[in-house]
Amino acid sequence: MTASTASTASTATIAPIGSLLVANRGEIACRVFRTCRELGIRTVAVFSDADEDALHVRTADAGVRLPGAAPADTYLRGDLIVEAALAAGADAVHPGYGFLSENAGFARAVLDAGLTWVGPSPEAIEAMASKTRAKHLMGLKPLTEISEITEADLPVLVKAAAGGGGRGMRIVRELAALDAGTTAARAEALSAFGDDEVFVEPYLEGGRHVEVQLLADTHGTVWTLGTRDCSLQRRHQKVVEEAPAPGLSDDLTDELYALAVRAARAVDYTGAGTVEFLVADGRAHFLEMNTRLQVEHPVTEAVFGLDLVALQLRVAEGHALDRFPPRPRGHAVEARLYAEDPARGWAPGTGTLHRLAVPEGVRLDTGYADGDEVGVHYDALLAKVVAHGETRAEAVRRLAGALERAEVHGPVTNRDLLVRSLRHEEFSGGRMDTGFYDRHAAALTVPAVDPYAPLAAALADGVGRSRFGAGGWRNVPSQPQVKRYRVAGEEREVRYRYRRDGVTVEGDDEVRVVRVGAREVVLEVGGVRRRYPVARYGDGGDDVCVYVGGTRLAPVSRFPEAVVERAPGSLLAPMPGTVVRVADGVRVGARVEAGQALLWLEAMKMEHRVAAPASGTVEILHAVPGQQVGVGALLAVVREE
């Protein structure tokens, strides 16, 4: 934590912001609106047709539909957003993160319209939002020409020059894969940020992703608000973040602060920003400066006791920061809860989010409420869960426990991965790096199912279905009750009987049924009693799902369903999405090799590669660029040879 003050010309104080439009959606829009409500600022939401009934729209004082554009592109239309702000009578615009948050042209358009821009100047964004220009500004030379790369440079990271959030990035370890990696990075960057510029930089194995939070005013004061560690990443997207970064020496921390302030002063920066580094072998390597609020800002807020959004607004109004920031206290950890299915290669999930709740004592930032639909058009992030403690161990334990007890009823999520990651000895010991999931993902994603979850589901389901009630009994011998559930990809069968002395479970003499209710079952196993909360959703048929604690179960019908036969070698869409491109040379009759990329789907702003299951000939090709497909749609058939 430091403060740096320089003598600069003071900007005239802007009139207090009375009405704010957030040029964003979901969790960050809801987050900004929360602060605005506390400050008495009126709020304006913008929304695509797909977001018409989204939580950020429902919680704003006013909302403006953005017409014409496809849902995935709507929030990239700066012209429509400025028109919306003027139409709604807003006097300021907050960009959130992602979309246009680091677009200098959009910032300039907001200012040209006479509105207050809650962020750095367009010139600062222009200098730093492009990672290639930022590196030049810091005296570094990125590799931008593909032709410059040689075997000696590998491995390298192909990276979008604009934006962030892990999009538009590919690790390349072989020269033969460079062109394909570059093409994929360009396409993803264009879709996410409207800019397909990419560059190449060395990929450092075993490094840690460490960043410094900055806050600067228009009067020459720059605060450094501690460090954050964001090393736990999958597909270049941060999964777990914490503040402060553990295990850094005082000298290295001071160096990080000095480099961050240097970057801010180089562009006369104002507002909230983050300077990111890769720390390897005790050295700091500058990565980029994000000229916006970060997704992980809550951990800094928890440690410093600040509201960074409120401070952004004060800076935008022209207020001066105090000379020094408050002193930090304790440790904070954040986990990102994504709708994604490890059994389907972490494909993003969609569907109804029936219930999302966490225990008291932790912070939940989300863009969803119970009953909302998780669609295909945007990021798979459901929520961020944040815990604070006096020590790192206390914060980590609190967060892991809260996630384990959270009610997450809806699309499959990465919740189990998060809990296991937090409890992994490498993370708890502060020895993690950006290769953590490369080493441990397989072990951390093995399904773990309580063996008594199907029994609890079956007993709760029986309440009210029988005239014998929850603990009813028969005077005569009865046939066993038989129920089947699909859980973690496997089918489990439960058999039990109602008897004069209660319920007995066939095949398990250790378990005793203590109490049965529609929403809770109490079982005793080996003398230990455990409560099993049960929730059931759906009216019948395929839409029924049951949750027992954190386990999701699907009832299996007694009557077999008709099976749709598919030709061998059929490639089915693993998720709903859009076909963005088909590989060059892939057509009916073309010869392909096992593992060869045939086409790419885009879902939630991420590209997903669909490869040939075996070597053979393309017999059917239904996929065409721009086509919308649902889960299970037939994309192609490769006849094995």
BALO-815242 format. One record per residue (C-alpha): residue in one letter; x, y, z. Coordinates in steps of 0.001 Angstrom, whole numbers, plus 500000, padded with zeros to 6 digits. Layout:
# BALO-815242
aXYZ/...
This chain:
# BALO-815242
m500000500000500000/t501498503314498904/a500445506735497739/s502224508894495212/t501412512550494752/a502562514747491906/s501937518396491300/t499363518656488501/a496807521136487399/s493570520446489230/t490476519672487195/a487433521796487955/t484967519935490131/i482191518316488123/a478635518654489358/p477542515637491404/i476334512718489335/g472573512418489574/s471801509648487097/l474181506937485872/l473911504551482924/v475940501340483106/a477079500289479636/n477128496651480617/r475009493804481892/g474807491046484481/e476823490941487666/i478874494111487160/a475817496211486269/c474078494977489435/r477245495696491423/v477457499316490220/f473727499852490749/r474079498709494379/t476548501499495127/c474429504004493240/r471387503163495369/e473440503724498515/l474576507111497175/g471117508168495998/i472088508130492306/r469367507162489812/t470286504203487609/v469749503359483947/a470208499909482427/v470638499021478781/f469612495627477493/s469503493374474469/d466392491450473520/a467885488392475231/d468300490419478468/e464877492054478501/d463969490526481876/a467499490202483291/l468204491104486909/h470225494212486052/v467224495536484111/r464776494711486913/t466897496443489550/a467564499673487634/d465351502731487925/a465029502864484133/g466000500673481199/v466584501266477511/r466432498533474862/l469311498498472421/p467656497750469084/g468771495984465979/a471988494220466922/a472305490495467586/p472335489698471338/a476032488854471341/d476943492210469754/t474438494557471387/y476705495799474174/l479428496626471649/r477270499296469998/g478629502469471565/d476456504701469400/l473282503063470685/i474465503259474285/v475207506996474067/e471767507557472521/a470236505543475372/a472006507647477999/l470741510869476459/a467213509520476012/a467027508388479652/g468409511663481013/a471572510126482435/d474449512492483086/a477203509859483452/v478237506490482012/h480059503673483822/p481493501046481439/g481824498131483864/y484344495618482525/g484556493778479220/f482605494963476165/l483495498655475585/s485173499328478933/e488604499764477298/n487450501349474068/a488852504860473702/g486417505716470910/f483459504936473159/a484891507009476027/r485390509887473627/a481820509586472308/v480469509718475867/l482432512883476613/d481542514475473259/a477875513975474133/g478340516120477241/l478212513162479637/t480578512296482477/w482791509315481765/v483516507186484839/g486987506073483888/p490361507257482630/s490741509671479746/p490379508363476175/e494057509126475675/a495055506938478638/i492814504133477405/e494273504453473929/a497802504210475282/m497190501249477580/a494158499355476261/s496265497969473432/k498719495621475105/t501224496142472298/r501265499916472795/a501416499476476559/k504503497301476276/h506213499837474047/l505316502530476588/m506969500476479328/g510080499999477184/l509263496436476110/k509012495006472611/p506251492455471976/l506500490105469020/t503697491140466663/e504818489510463421/i504100485802463146/s507044485484460786/e509392486524463617/i508648483421465698/t511179480585465652/e511501477285467493/a513783479038469969/d510941481383470972/l508552478581471974/p506395478244473925/v504597481506473162/l501257483033474012/v499144484479471207/k497128487198472869/a494434489715471933/a495801493258471972/a492481494563473308/g490200493406476109/g490855490736478684/g489035488032480622/g491064485242479025/r489459485693475629/g491510485737472466/m494444483797473955/r496169480599472814/i499333478870474051/v501450477602471160/r504122474989471846/e504824473907468248/l505490476062465196/a503073473948463169/a500232475062465477/l501042478789465292/d498802479683462349/a495795477841463796/g496346479358467235/t496598482840465748/t493433482383463676/a491475481172466706/a492747484022468902/r491861486614466263/a488338485263465803/e487649485130469537/a489068488631470094/l486950490084467281/s483803488528468703/a484474489633472276/f486050493076471758/g485377494109468160/d489148494127467488/d491104491209466005/e494617492555466647/v496834489979468374/f500466489832469430/v502844487157470657/e504861487069473863/p506987484417475587/y504981482010477710/l506712481559481061/e506059478172482629/g505575478094486386/g504920481812486811/r502405483490489085/h499869486035487901/v500151488995490276/e498558492410489907/v498449495793491615/q495230497751492121/l495544501465491372/l493278504395492057/a494206507882490856/d492444511239491002/t492644514358488824/h494766516154491438/g497935514070491058/t497439511425493746/v497933507754492859/w497059505049495369/t498434501523495172/l495889499354496938/g497899496218497518/t498533493165495395/r496316490332494192/d497232486830493122/c495184485415490232/s497293482376489379/l494494479804489435/q493348480068485823/r491729477694483382/r491649478455479659/h493385481728480648/q490343482769482683/k490826483546486348/v489041481148488679/v490281482043492187/e491766485393493222/e493066486673496522/a494485489755498219/p497195490265499162/a499300487987496956/p500955485550499383/g504655484982499739/l506040488068497995/s509157489640499458/d509032493270500540/d511534494191497827/l509470492526495092/t506271494140496386/d507919497552496340/e509103496917492783/l505574495993491698/y504187499163493274/a506841501318491610/l506192499791488176/a502441500222488590/v502765503890489542/r505180504405486661/a502604502991484247/a499877505240485668/r501996508376485538/a503136507586481994/v499584508190480740/d498315510669483373/y495926507999484590/t492750508709486575/g490209506362488125/a490528502681488979/g492969500505487057/t495079497410487436/v498633496646486351/e499251492946485758/f502540491057486027/l503870487562485657/v506158486812488583/a508753484114487913/d512098483384489561/g511627486328491891/r511289488804489016/a508308490842487828/h507453490817484115/f505000493493482979/l501974492061481158/e499450494860480722/m497463497638482321/n493705497199482499/t492105500627482283/r488943499641484110/l487591497989487217/q488566494309487468/v486226491384488056/e488235490547491179/h488015494026492747/p485927492759495737/v488952491143497406/t490705494509497481/e487535496152498816/a487347493561501602/v490972494002502668/f490960497819502558/g487368498389503675/l486629500474500573/d483933500738497927/l485926501103494709/v482863501947492647/a481986504796495013/l485560506060494736/q485383505831490933/l482324508046491027/r483967510551493370/v487026510789491125/a484780511285488092/e483043514120489923/g486423515773490487/h486954515046494166/a490475514558495489/l491548511342497175/d492988511482500657/r496755511650500673/f497034508033501832/p494658505089501485/p493427503226504569/r495602500476505969/p494797496933504836/r493438494362507236/g493416490604506895/h493067488516503764/a490302487980501181/v489680485258498598/e487226485227495706/a485961482247493691/r484170482560490363/l481179480258490062/y480664479333486399/a477861477432484682/e480035474811483016/d480086471045482921/p483369469172483513/a481821466007482073/r481400467798478730/g484845469343478511/w483769472352480583/a481157473305478020/p479102476289479250/g475699475402480645/t472296476940480139/g468865476552481691/t466915477714484712/l468823478770487811/h466257477569490334/r468159478575493446/l471396480412494275/a472155481106497929/v475263481135500111/p475611481021503907/e475923484220505898/g479377485664506370/v480469485740502738/r479772488180499916/l477791487154496827/d477973489243493657/t475666487952490938/g473558488987487974/y470913486328488584/a468000485752490920/d466186482502491646/g464192481409488601/d466256483335486041/e467336481714482790/v471035481292482005/g471290481853478263/v473850481084475615/h474752484574474462/y476999485817477273/d479634484859479806/a479069481681481836/l479778483485485140/l476929482936487590/a478403484635490623/k481473485619492606/v481727484452496209/v484114486358498468/a485335485584501984/h487445487735504314/g489418486617507343/e492076487865509710/t494497485392508113/r494767483735504712/a494003480312506184/e490853481656507820/a489610483300504606/v490307480181502516/r488555477912505014/r485538480211505206/l485184480403501427/a485562476647500901/g482963475947503574/a480516478495502182/l480806477093498660/e480353473547499928/r477128474524501721/a475848476847498997/e472571476035497281/v473307476042493547/h470336474472491799/g470378474832488041/p472977474327485316/v475985472218486257/t478724474414487747/n482389474335488724/r481496474469492437/d483196471157493306/l486340472233491457/l486428475449493485/v486050473699496845/r488731471141496050/s491080473793494675/l490810475853497846/r491552472777499960/h494418471515497805/e497715471517499691/e499484473403496904/f496996476264497116/s496646476248500902/g500429476379501120/g500606479363498756/r502732477424496241/m500359477679493242/d501225479043489804/t499419479441486480/g500000475756485679/f497971474594488698/y495077473208486663/d497351471683484027/r498736469522486818/h495669468918488961/a492452469431486972/a491910465734486263/a492131464777489946/l490091467768491077/t487166466990488752/v486557463328489610/p482839463213490550/a482222462780494275/v478706461677495178/d477404460974498663/p476296457323498412/y473150458096500389/a471998461027498222/p469846458775495970/l468223457205499026/a467385460618500478/a465941461714497123/a463806458593496865/l462459458837500429/a461614462541500075/d459893461866496765/g457723459245498444/v456281461725500938/g452666462397500008/r452702459865497160/s451615456994499407/r448637456761501733/f451105455518504340/g452756458932504503/a456334459728505388/g456874456991507942/g453855454806507146/w453776451063507556/r451854448103506235/n450238445294508142/v451232442849505413/p454520442230503646/s455056444718500829/q456998444793497638/p460077446984497834/q459887450515496536/v462326450844493642/k463608454147492272/r466451454973489947/y468415458165489515/r471121459297487146/v473880461072489041/a477383462055487887/g476855460113484667/e475897456862486384/e472583455218487176/r471913454402490838/e469077452197492092/v467432452480495512/r465267449753497123/y463462450194500419/r460355448927502245/y457830450435504600/r457480448206507670/r455740448349511040/d458931449618512677/g459763452171509972/v461651452132506698/t464300449567505902/v466819449869503091/e467562446738501138/g471195445791500841/d472428448158503571/d472049447170507216/e474180450108508382/v471710452863507520/r468720453767509678/v466031456136508465/v465438458602511313/r463067461111509747/v461615461753506294/g460146464973504947/a459615466347501476/r462446468848502013/e464713467053504436/v465693463486505228/v467681462448508303/l469724459265508067/e471919457541510614/v474891455557509369/g477245453846511802/g475736455798514675/v476268459183512988/r473229461235511989/r473264463513508952/r470705465867507512/y470039465729503779/p468234468816502464/v466185467943499362/a464821470212496631/r462810469068493613/y462073471086490476/g459963470372487409/d456437469181486751/g457310465760485390/g459147464061482585/d462591465095481442/d462503468486483176/v462511467016486713/c465706467376488693/v466406466745492357/y469109468265494561/v470272466533497714/g472708468900499349/g475114469740496561/t474347466640494479/r472146466856491385/l470077463781490487/a467760463085487551/p464969460532488067/v465087457648485592/s461704456665484199/r460453453108484628/f459518453176480973/p462488453209478585/e462580456184476260/a462986455817472544/v466645456056471620/v467596458094468592/e470204456112466720/r473113458050465311/a475525456923462659/p478993455959463913/g481314458958463809/s478523461472464412/l479657464814465817/l476993466391468006/a476969469928469373/p478141469704473014/m476346472950473853/p473964475467472301/g475885478019470264/t476793479428466886/v478968477822464234/v481625480495463702/r483714478748461075/v484486475475459365/a488141474545458869/d489639475104455447/g489327472039453268/v486646470384455388/r483782469374453104/v481825466268452243/g484260463711450858/a487332465271452493/r489820463025454266/v490469464013457917/e492706462728460689/a491718461822464242/g491825464934466442/q491852467318463476/a489802470476464038/l486738470427461793/l484797473441463010/w484376475878465886/l481326476747467957/e480973479976469873/a479050479960473133/m479131482673475771/k481845484573473884/m484246481600473965/e485240479452471015/h485019475661471314/r486890473380468945/v485065470369467474/a487486467700466253/a487267464522464193/p486672461494466469/a488689459237464189/s490561459244460902/g488251458881457947/t486093460691455405/v483554463456456026/e480290461811455024/i477840464484456233/l478461468168456984/h475438470072458284/a477362472876460017/v477646476192458204/p479083479465459565/g476472481590461329/q474199478642462060/q472565478492465510/v472591474975466962/g471167473379470067/v472695470766472344/g472908467455470510/a472438468903467030/l474165466833464338/l477098468834463001/a478921466270460877/v479562462586460387/v483060461156459839/r483070457634458394/e485995455819459933/e488417454072457583/
